[in-house]
């Protein structure tokens, strides 16, 4: 008998939408040219790349020439943080200062720490509330004369809480107006919008953003592709040397099938956002209500209101998260104990620690993330399996 398979780890990666795969297929074998080549094969590939660049520009509310295709979110975040830091050091006597938060994605934190270790920047890590929300006022407190960059994620990848990006954008804009009068350099504002693209407004003009990170495989597109929006005239240096690809910002042969898939995924996300938001939110609320009502010793992490509709992050008393994950996996259910990038790391989640959850509680965490292909039957199957797994593990532990 075939084991039932239920995928509830959409924050880690999403299945490829069949429409995206269909759009990509010709560019693997039939239209395989290098877009930098001048012959007809290259021109055909370049047209496809530029079409996707235009789609991305329309999606993010910017000029297509401000979209730089990358290998994904990790590269985009590293490019934004290190590239701005490198550019800011030119002719400057004081060390540049960067502001980020305590619960950013690991690639943002590690990139920031590397700059600190190499003496290339000072970094401030803004705390977050127990609800998992960054305060714009706390960001303001950290601004110095030598501040060059603020980087705050739009949606936290572990607990799904939505940050006040528009409010922070307005604040940074007001500060920049005053700095201009004092002849101080502009503070750039970057957001990692990877978990936001499916559900929230990502128009960079509305948000007051100078740099924005997005990733294909989080929006039912392919892996290995993403983009960094860079506002025109932003001081930033390339961190990948070689040819003059991507307006001189990012060397390397372009991933044409991936770029085509990314563009198609963005088109679909734009068309289906409102519909998917309502459907997924309804299932998530149903799941949370059942869990909190019917299972003792379970707590929802992060704000219930200011969170994306697909995320449910829980801490379960007297149960190890890894044990729950394995029990559920035996039932054919895929969930996570935190960020996919932290799999195998036995340390408590830095996100949960940042919102005040103890190490013991953190080890009993589970992240359940839904998607547009999730069904109510799958939610019910998960709930029943989850309830059984907790009872079994607590019994084994003598709780």
C-alpha positions in Angstrom: 0.0 0.0 0.0 1.4 3.4 -1.0 2.0 5.7 1.9 0.0 8.9 1.9 2.2 12.0 1.1 1.4 15.4 2.5 3.7 18.4 1.9 3.4 21.2 4.5 6.8 22.8 4.2 6.1 25.5 1.6 8.3 28.0 3.4 11.3 25.8 2.6 10.5 25.3 -1.0 7.5 25.1 -3.3 6.6 22.6 -5.9 7.1 23.8 -9.5 3.8 25.1 -11.0 3.1 23.0 -14.1 2.6 26.2 -16.1 6.1 27.4 -15.1 7.6 24.1 -16.1 5.8 24.3 -19.5 7.2 27.8 -20.1 10.8 26.6 -19.2 11.0 23.4 -21.2 11.9 24.9 -24.6 14.9 26.7 -23.1 16.6 23.5 -22.0 17.0 22.0 -25.5 15.3 23.8 -28.4 16.1 27.4 -27.5 19.4 26.8 -25.7 21.5 29.8 -26.9 23.7 31.9 -24.7 22.1 35.3 -24.4 25.5 37.0 -24.7 26.0 35.5 -28.1 25.2 37.8 -31.1 23.8 35.1 -33.5 20.1 34.1 -33.7 20.3 31.5 -31.0 21.7 34.0 -28.6 19.2 36.7 -29.6 16.3 34.3 -29.0 17.6 33.5 -25.5 18.2 37.2 -24.8 14.7 38.1 -25.8 13.3 35.6 -23.3 15.6 37.0 -20.5 14.5 40.5 -21.2 10.9 39.5 -21.3 11.2 38.1 -17.8 13.2 41.1 -16.7 10.2 43.3 -17.8 7.8 41.1 -16.0 9.9 41.4 -12.8 10.1 45.1 -13.2 6.3 45.4 -13.6 5.8 43.2 -10.6 8.1 45.2 -8.3 7.1 48.5 -9.7 10.5 49.5 -11.1 12.4 49.9 -14.3 13.4 46.5 -15.9 17.0 47.8 -15.9 16.9 47.8 -12.1 16.4 44.0 -11.9 19.6 41.9 -11.6 19.1 38.1 -11.9 21.0 36.0 -9.4 21.2 32.4 -8.3 18.8 33.0 -5.5 18.1 34.8 -2.2 21.5 34.0 -0.5 23.4 35.5 -3.4 21.1 38.5 -3.6 21.3 39.2 0.2 25.1 38.9 0.1 25.3 41.1 -2.9 23.1 43.8 -1.3 24.9 43.9 2.1 28.5 43.3 1.0 28.2 45.3 -2.3 26.9 48.4 -0.5 29.5 48.1 2.2 32.3 47.9 -0.4 31.0 50.9 -2.3 30.7 53.0 0.9 34.3 52.5 1.9 35.6 54.4 -1.1 37.2 57.6 0.1 35.6 57.3 3.6 37.7 57.6 6.8 35.1 56.2 9.1 34.0 52.6 9.1 30.5 52.2 7.5 27.6 51.2 9.8 24.8 48.7 9.0 21.5 48.2 10.8 19.8 44.8 10.7 17.7 42.7 13.1 18.3 39.8 15.4 16.0 37.4 13.5 17.0 37.9 9.9 17.6 34.9 7.6 21.0 33.3 8.3 22.5 34.6 5.1 21.9 38.2 6.1 23.3 37.6 9.6 26.3 35.7 8.4 27.1 38.3 5.6 26.9 41.1 8.3 29.1 39.2 10.7 31.7 38.6 8.0 31.9 42.3 7.4 32.4 42.9 11.2 35.1 40.2 11.4 37.0 41.7 8.5 36.8 45.2 10.0 34.8 46.4 7.0 31.7 47.6 8.9 30.1 48.0 12.2 26.7 46.3 12.6 23.8 46.9 14.9 21.2 44.1 15.5 17.8 45.5 16.4 15.8 43.4 18.9 12.2 42.2 18.1 9.1 42.0 20.2 7.7 38.8 21.7 5.1 39.0 18.9 8.0 38.8 16.4 7.7 42.4 15.1 10.5 44.9 14.6 9.8 48.4 15.8 10.5 51.3 13.4 11.3 53.4 16.4 14.0 50.9 17.5 15.5 51.1 14.0 15.6 54.9 14.2 17.5 54.7 17.6 20.3 52.8 15.9 21.0 55.3 13.1 24.4 57.1 13.2 26.1 59.6 11.0 28.0 56.8 9.4 25.0 54.5 8.8 24.9 53.4 5.2 22.3 50.6 5.1 19.2 49.3 6.9 18.3 45.7 6.1 15.0 44.3 7.5 13.2 41.2 6.2 9.7 41.7 5.0 8.4 38.4 6.4 10.2 36.2 8.9 11.0 32.9 7.3 10.4 30.9 10.5 7.4 32.4 12.3 5.9 34.2 9.3 5.5 37.6 11.0 5.1 40.7 8.7 7.4 43.6 9.4 6.4 47.3 9.1 8.5 47.8 5.9 6.5 50.7 4.6 6.7 52.5 7.9 10.5 51.9 8.1 10.8 53.1 4.5 9.1 56.4 5.3 11.2 56.8 8.4 14.4 56.2 6.5 13.2 58.7 3.8 12.6 61.4 6.4 16.0 60.8 7.9 17.6 61.0 4.5 16.0 64.3 3.8 17.6 65.7 6.9 20.9 64.1 6.1 21.0 65.6 2.7 20.8 69.1 4.2 23.8 68.2 6.4 25.7 66.7 3.4 25.6 63.2 4.9 25.4 60.1 2.7 22.0 58.5 2.0 21.0 55.5 4.0 19.9 52.7 1.7 17.0 50.4 2.7 17.1 46.7 1.8 14.5 44.1 2.4 14.6 40.3 2.0 11.1 39.8 0.5 11.5 36.1 -0.2 8.5 35.0 2.0 6.4 38.0 1.0 6.2 37.8 -2.8 3.3 35.3 -2.8 1.1 37.3 -0.5 2.0 40.9 0.0 2.5 44.2 -1.9 6.1 44.2 -3.1 6.0 47.5 -5.1 9.3 49.1 -4.2 7.9 52.6 -4.7 5.1 52.0 -2.2 7.5 50.5 0.3 10.3 53.1 0.0 12.9 50.4 -0.8 16.3 50.7 -2.5 17.2 47.0 -2.7 14.9 44.0 -2.6 15.6 40.3 -2.6 13.3 37.6 -4.2 13.7 33.9 -5.0 12.1 31.7 -7.6 11.7 28.5 -5.6 9.5 30.1 -2.9 6.9 31.2 -5.5 6.3 27.9 -7.4 9.2 28.6 -9.7 12.5 26.8 -10.2 15.5 26.6 -7.7 18.7 28.3 -8.5 17.2 31.6 -9.6 16.3 34.9 -8.0 16.8 38.6 -8.3 18.0 41.7 -6.6 16.2 44.9 -7.3 18.7 47.8 -7.2 17.4 51.3 -7.4 19.0 53.4 -10.1 22.2 55.3 -8.9 22.5 53.2 -5.8 26.2 53.0 -4.8 27.0 49.3 -4.9 29.9 47.2 -6.2 29.8 43.7 -7.7 30.9 40.9 -5.5 31.3 38.4 -8.5 33.9 39.3 -11.0 34.2 38.2 -14.6 32.2 39.3 -17.7 29.9 42.2 -18.1 26.7 40.3 -17.6 23.7 41.9 -15.9 24.8 45.5 -16.6 28.2 44.8 -15.1 26.7 43.9 -11.7 26.9 40.1 -11.8 29.3 38.0 -13.9 28.4 34.6 -15.2 26.4 32.9 -17.9 22.7 33.5 -17.4 20.4 30.7 -16.3 17.9 31.2 -19.1 15.4 28.4 -18.3 15.4 29.5 -14.7 14.9 33.2 -15.6 12.0 32.2 -17.9 10.5 30.2 -15.0 11.0 33.0 -12.5 9.2 35.4 -14.8 6.3 33.1 -15.3 6.0 32.4 -11.6 5.9 36.1 -10.9 3.1 36.6 -13.5 1.1 33.8 -11.9 1.7 35.2 -8.4 0.4 38.6 -9.4 -2.8 37.1 -11.0 -3.5 34.7 -8.2 -2.4 36.5 -5.0 -5.7 37.6 -3.6 -7.4 34.3 -4.3 -4.6 32.2 -2.9 -4.3 34.5 0.2 -7.9 33.9 1.2 -7.9 30.2 0.5 -4.6 29.5 2.4 -5.5 31.9 5.3 -8.8 30.1 5.8 -7.1 26.7 6.1 -4.4 28.1 8.4 -6.9 29.6 10.7 -8.9 26.4 10.8 -5.7 24.4 11.7 -4.6 26.8 14.4 -8.0 26.9 16.0 -8.2 23.1 16.1 -4.7 22.7 17.5 -5.1 25.3 20.3 -8.5 24.0 21.2 -7.9 20.2 21.1 -4.2 19.7 22.1 -2.9 20.8 25.5 0.5 22.4 25.9 0.8 23.9 22.4 1.6 27.6 21.8 1.5 29.6 18.6 4.7 31.6 18.1 4.5 35.2 16.7 1.6 37.5 16.0 -1.6 35.8 14.9 -2.6 39.0 13.1 0.5 40.3 11.5 1.6 37.2 9.8 1.5 35.7 6.2 -1.5 33.4 5.7 0.5 30.2 5.2 2.6 30.1 8.4 1.9 28.2 11.6 4.9 28.0 14.0 4.3 26.1 17.2 6.1 25.2 20.4 4.9 21.9 22.0 5.5 21.3 25.7 7.4 18.1 26.7 8.1 17.0 23.2 11.2 17.3 21.0 10.7 19.0 17.6 12.9 16.4 15.9 10.9 13.6 17.4 7.7 15.2 16.1 9.2 15.7 12.7 10.3 12.0 12.4 6.9 10.7 13.7 5.1 12.8 11.1 7.6 11.8 8.3 6.7 8.2 9.0 3.1 9.2 8.2 4.3 10.7 5.0 4.0 14.3 6.3 6.7 16.9 5.6 7.0 19.8 8.0 10.0 21.6 9.5 11.5 22.4 12.9 12.7 25.8 11.6 14.4 27.3 8.6 15.4 24.8 5.9 18.9 26.4 5.9 19.3 25.4 9.6 18.5 21.7 9.1 21.0 19.6 11.1 21.9 22.5 13.4 21.2 21.4 17.0 21.4 24.9 18.4 18.0 26.6 19.3 16.5 28.7 16.6 17.9 32.2 16.7 14.5 33.5 15.6 12.7 31.9 18.6 15.4 33.1 21.0 15.0 36.6 19.6 11.3 36.6 20.6 12.0 35.4 24.1 11.4 31.6 23.8 13.6 29.5 26.1 16.1 27.0 24.7 14.0 24.1 26.1 10.8 25.4 24.5 12.7 26.1 21.2 13.7 22.5 20.9 10.0 21.6 20.9 9.1 23.8 17.9 7.5 22.9 14.6 6.9 25.0 11.5 3.9 24.0 9.4 3.6 26.0 6.2 0.8 25.7 3.7 0.5 26.5 0.0 -1.8 26.9 -2.9 -1.9 23.1 -3.5 -2.8 22.2 0.1 -6.2 20.7 0.7 -8.5 20.6 3.8 -8.2 16.8 3.7 -4.4 17.1 4.1 -4.9 19.6 7.0 -7.2 17.1 8.8 -4.8 14.2 8.1 -1.9 16.3 9.5 -3.9 17.4 12.6 -4.8 13.8 13.5 -1.3 12.6 12.9 0.1 15.5 14.9 -2.2 14.8 17.8 -1.2 11.1 17.8 2.5 11.9 17.6 2.4 14.2 20.6 0.5 11.7 22.7 2.9 9.0 21.8 6.1 11.0 22.4 4.8 12.4 25.7 3.9 8.8 26.8 7.5 7.6 25.9 8.9 10.6 27.9 6.7 9.8 30.8 4.9 13.1 30.7 
